[in-house]
């Protein structure tokens, strides 16, 4: 089975309601026909509106940037997976390094959110990645292995088949630094090997693993050309339609 190629944009906390609709419309109008999946990861306020815009295009989907692991309750300011699904969004970004570092999310919390997402027909895009300290101490492979063990490998093989992974080296997010193609390939191959050992070679072979971390039009094609890189999770460049489209076009 051929792995799904995906380019997902993570808008983070950008764009008011009208600006978000305009950006989504601009991206969709400029998108060339292709077989790749395009995911727009918007703030909560945009989910319904952008889902309505995207529904006419078969290969464009919408993602929330987070969800809570409980079904409902007294959790002021939180959004459940069922609420996300009700907007028309079908993906959710979970475990992003900003959620982990700024909001204290642990691997155990990420795992609960992944389970909640799957129970509500959402595809989780689960983020893992090491800090500069781990990279420079040569413990990056072990660190990501532990993240996967604690935030993913409690799933069944069938559940794992419904997940997308994103490798985001923390030291390359919003810094202008980018992992080299060889560094990205090394970690993606490592992740796929770990999934194969935890489950089976077929599950690993079918798993889409995205790279995220200062991807730009100028470096996207070279990174995406690596054999275990199946696309990207794009931050800042996803806020400019022409840049995002250029990155999509770099995925072969």
CORFENZI-V214400 format. One record per residue. N is the residue number from 1. RES is the residue in one letter. PHI is phi in whole degrees, -180 to 180 (none if undefined). OMEGA is omega as a letter, one per 40 degrees, with the letter a starting at -180 (none if undefined). Layout:
N,RES,PHI,OMEGA
N,RES,PHI,OMEGA
This chain:
1,X,none,i
2,X,-75,i
3,X,-68,i
4,X,-73,i
5,X,-92,a
6,X,-138,i
7,X,-122,a
8,X,-115,i
9,X,-99,i
10,X,-115,a
11,X,-73,a
12,X,54,a
13,X,-96,i
14,X,-135,i
15,X,78,i
16,X,-74,a
17,X,-59,a
18,X,-68,i
19,X,-64,i
20,X,-67,i
21,X,-62,a
22,X,-64,i
23,X,-64,i
24,X,-61,i
25,X,-64,a
26,X,-63,i
27,X,-62,a
28,X,-65,i
29,X,-67,a
30,X,-92,a
31,X,-70,i
32,X,-84,i
33,X,-58,i
34,X,-159,a
35,X,-97,a
36,X,-82,i
37,X,-93,i
38,X,-110,a
39,X,-120,i
40,X,-105,a
41,X,-93,a
42,X,-107,i
43,X,-60,a
44,X,-55,a
45,X,-64,a
46,X,-95,a
47,X,-56,a
48,X,-67,a
49,X,-62,a
50,X,-71,i
51,X,-61,i
52,X,-65,i
53,X,-69,a
54,X,-79,a
55,X,-65,a
56,X,-82,a
57,X,-115,a
58,X,-66,a
59,X,-106,i
60,X,-116,i
61,X,-128,a
62,X,-122,i
63,X,-126,i
64,X,-80,a
65,X,-97,a
66,X,-176,i
67,X,-158,i
68,X,-90,a
69,X,-89,i
70,X,-87,a
71,X,-72,i
72,X,-167,i
73,X,140,a
74,X,-86,a
75,X,-127,a
76,X,-53,i
77,X,88,a
78,X,-98,a
79,X,-130,a
80,X,-83,i
81,X,-62,i
82,X,-63,i
83,X,-64,i
84,X,-59,a
85,X,-60,a
86,X,-66,i
87,X,-81,a
88,X,105,i
89,X,-69,a
90,X,-126,i
91,X,-130,i
92,X,-150,i
93,X,-84,a
94,X,-129,i
95,X,75,i
96,X,-57,a
97,X,-59,i
98,X,-69,i
99,X,-68,a
100,X,-70,a
101,X,-84,a
102,X,-85,a
103,X,-120,i
104,X,71,a
105,X,-74,i
106,X,-96,i
107,X,-59,i
108,X,-64,i
109,X,-67,i
110,X,-60,i
111,X,-60,i
112,X,-61,i
113,X,-68,i
114,X,-60,i
115,X,-62,i
116,X,-64,i
117,X,-61,a
118,X,-62,i
119,X,-67,a
120,X,-115,i
121,X,65,i
122,X,-101,i
123,X,-91,i
124,X,-78,i
125,X,-102,a
126,X,-95,a
127,X,-97,i
128,X,-136,i
129,X,164,a
130,X,-102,i
131,X,-82,i
132,X,-62,i
133,X,-60,i
134,X,-66,i
135,X,-62,a
136,X,-73,i
137,X,-91,i
138,X,62,i
139,X,-107,a
140,X,-64,a
141,X,-67,i
142,X,-67,a
143,X,-63,i
144,X,-67,i
145,X,-60,i
146,X,-68,i
147,X,-58,a
148,X,-65,i
149,X,-59,a
150,X,-90,a
151,X,-110,a
152,X,-136,a
153,X,-75,i
154,X,-82,i
155,X,-77,i
156,X,-76,i
157,X,-60,i
158,X,-63,i
159,X,-68,i
160,X,-62,i
161,X,-65,a
162,X,-101,a
163,X,-111,i
164,X,-112,i
165,X,-105,i
166,X,-133,i
167,X,-92,a
168,X,-128,i
169,X,-62,a
170,X,-58,a
171,X,-71,a
172,X,-111,a
173,X,-91,i
174,X,70,a
175,X,-103,a
176,X,86,i
177,X,-83,i
178,X,-132,i
179,X,-60,i
180,X,-66,i
181,X,-53,i
182,X,-68,i
183,X,-65,i
184,X,-63,a
185,X,-64,i
186,X,-57,a
187,X,-72,i
188,X,-63,i
189,X,-65,i
190,X,-62,i
191,X,-61,a
192,X,-64,i
193,X,-65,i
194,X,-65,i
195,X,-65,i
196,X,-61,i
197,X,-71,a
198,X,-75,a
199,X,-124,i
200,X,-164,a
201,X,-61,a
202,X,-67,i
203,X,-61,i
204,X,-64,a
205,X,-67,a
206,X,-93,a
207,X,-77,i
208,X,-83,i
209,X,-122,a
210,X,-100,i
211,X,-105,i
212,X,-135,i
213,X,148,i
214,X,59,i
215,X,-75,a
216,X,-134,i
217,X,-55,a
218,X,-74,a
219,X,-117,a
220,X,-61,a
221,X,-61,a
222,X,-67,i
223,X,-68,a
224,X,-68,a
225,X,-75,a
226,X,-69,a
227,X,-63,a
228,X,-105,i
229,X,-99,a
230,X,-106,a
231,X,139,a
232,X,-143,i
233,X,-109,a
234,X,-105,i
235,X,-93,a
236,X,-54,a
237,X,-68,i
238,X,-78,a
239,X,-89,i
240,X,-121,a
241,X,-55,a
242,X,-63,i
243,X,-67,a
244,X,-64,i
245,X,-63,i
246,X,-62,i
247,X,-67,i
248,X,-56,a
249,X,-69,i
250,X,-80,i
251,X,-92,a
252,X,-102,none
